[in-house]
């Protein structure tokens, strides 16, 4: 066997997929860390989305309550005249 044939055999990947990674444990560990990061990011995004919807709901409810609590006046002069005659 010549040098070239030995080098070609070394570079050829084996049939099994896990053996083609010389550092398969490191690749697996990195994959688990990536998956964990994705889960944390997904949970944080859902929490943030729910918090924003809740805040918007509270703001709208307070705004509606203020709109209902305000008496509608046509003008300040007419309200003064009405209060003068009611006395």
Order of alpha helices (4+ residues) and beta strands (2+ residues): alpha-alpha-alpha
